[in-house]
Amino acid sequence: MYNLFKIAIRNLMRYRRRTLLTSSLIMIGVVFVLVFVAVTGSIKSLLIGQITDSMLGHLQVHKKGYVASIDNLPLTITLTPEAVQTIENVIKDISEVEAYSMRIKFGGLFSNYKETTNIRLNGVVPESEIKTIPLLPERIIAGKYDLKEGNILIPELLAKGMEVSVGDTIVVIATNKDGSVNGKQFTVAGILESVTGPGGRDGYINIEDAAEVLRMDQREISEVALRLGDFTMLHDVYLYLTDSLSGEKNEAGNPMFEVHTWESLSPFHNISQMIDIMTFFIKIMLIAMVLVSIMNVMIMAVYERMREIGTISAIGTMPGKILSMFILEGLSIGILGTIVGNATGCAIIYILNISHITFNFGRQTGLLLQPHVGAADLLTVSVIVIVVSVVASLQPALKASRMEPIYALHHV
Amino acid sequence: MSLIVARDIYKDYQVGEVSLRALRALNFEIEPGSFLSFVGPSGSGKTTLLNLIGCLDIPTSGSLTIAGTDVLRLDRKGRAAFRGRHMGFIFQDFNLIPVLTVYENIEYPLLMVQNVPSGERSRRVMDLLESVGMMEQRDKYPDQISGGQKQRVAVARALVTEPELVLADEPTANLDSKTAYMIIELMKAMKEKSGTTFIFSTHDQKIVGAAEILYTLEDGTIVDRKEMEESDHV
């Protein structure tokens, strides 16, 4: 094998300029893919982080049927204290769960005593909520994260529209699941910017206040939001949680709970999928680039070296060795392009990192772009290029190995 | 026992819808250790015949036995293996591998065809480099040596596997007269040293005299077989 490699390398050196051009083309492809994967990966993880760490959490558990009616924030599809206990028992056994938060979600009327509008409210345990969605305080553009009983965090949209500012008192009025209407006065502790733009109408109050407004006899929970220590374990935890809770049935024998990852709760997941599809097509372009350039150069190599092929075939070189000789040439070009491409790609990604490039997402400004390429990405791109190099060399190499020596020797 | 036995060899080529007969009714036997030449004008069938003996091509009909093997029964891979074991080739255009040095060119068949161990390989290559007078040029590449030197290397490459048969198609055609004589003399000396059968084709009358046995071909048929006297030799 060493000798075949030696001959392959020397043949590549023989046509130095052509080898260099082909390798450069592959290198450019590899660099393009790596930088694209790193930059879009950075943007994607930042955006996912914004969605999960300031609003949704990584996973949510609801009573079965809740998510289908989530736009109405139903108070009739809630988790009883027993159900919550069941969920907590399962969660406590999952080491990957870093924090979880119980939420009572409901819709109500928001009044500044002069005007009234609607609001969506999250009744939360302040300490648990901040551990589950740690970016929540960063969304506060006025006031502070202080959700003691009697305080409310209101969305910026409402604050502006209703001309309410920090320290003002407002009234929240809501109907409970029995149809009874109740109201409570709150002090605005903070004003929240929306995660995804100016349309957000979600406010936050203490869970005790929510129970009071809704006149709950027992503490019923709309959802349990979970945060994982390692985001890459999302689907493993999801499967475990789903499996663990699937045994819990209601009186009718139907599943009692439903588990959702952030992906099925946020439309942003579609954007994330589009980024993945774009990455996939960029990789297809790389494959095409490598395939065409290596196949072209190897076809030329076979055509130019027909007499050599005839000679080595005449003196008894077996077809398999001739095949290997040409495949190794294509492989060597691929390896060269991959190594230089990986090195250049990593250097560009490093430069992008130290350049501290920022971008905006929705109302979030100054998000720092931190492109990162993992060993798995490098390996994937390298394997793609190397495998495609071999595949691209195969046809010319087969042609060379199957060539009749008498034909090859008399080729002019 | 004859090294080569050819019986009723015919070779036809199809050119479009026309069939051309290149060789017809050839019958001959060649003994081991011969130094033999096929001569004849261009188009007489010398190269075609050498291609058949060299298992590079197959006859349209007839039988051909080389070193006790019916080579017509061999498939493509079998013929390649047979060539690697039993034959050496010397080409008109030298056909050295340009990316290999003189040493590596001679070593190539041992390394890539016969998988001879390193020590034995080195011994055989060095012996042949000495024999063909190319020791000093062993690290040079083909484009750094003259035509005569290239053909010396080709002779060494053909002999390094210690074949029973070396085939040379117009081995001196691209050499000047003086060098051509030297190459033929070298081939003859190597034949004396190793006992290998040499078969070469030529239309150069000055070289013909070096052969011990001369077959004359005309229009694809052997028209004469002559065993050369010592006085005929160059």
Interface residues (C-beta under 8 A of the other chain):
Chain A: N3 L4 I7 R10 N11 M13 R14 R307 E308 G310 T311 I312 S313 A314 I315 G316 T317 M318 P319 K321 E404 P405 I406 L409
Chain B: N51 G54 L56 D57 R76 K77 A80 A81 F82 R83 G84 R85 M87 G88 F89 F91 D93 N95 I97 P98 V99 L100 Y108 P109 L111 M112 V113 Q114 R157 T161
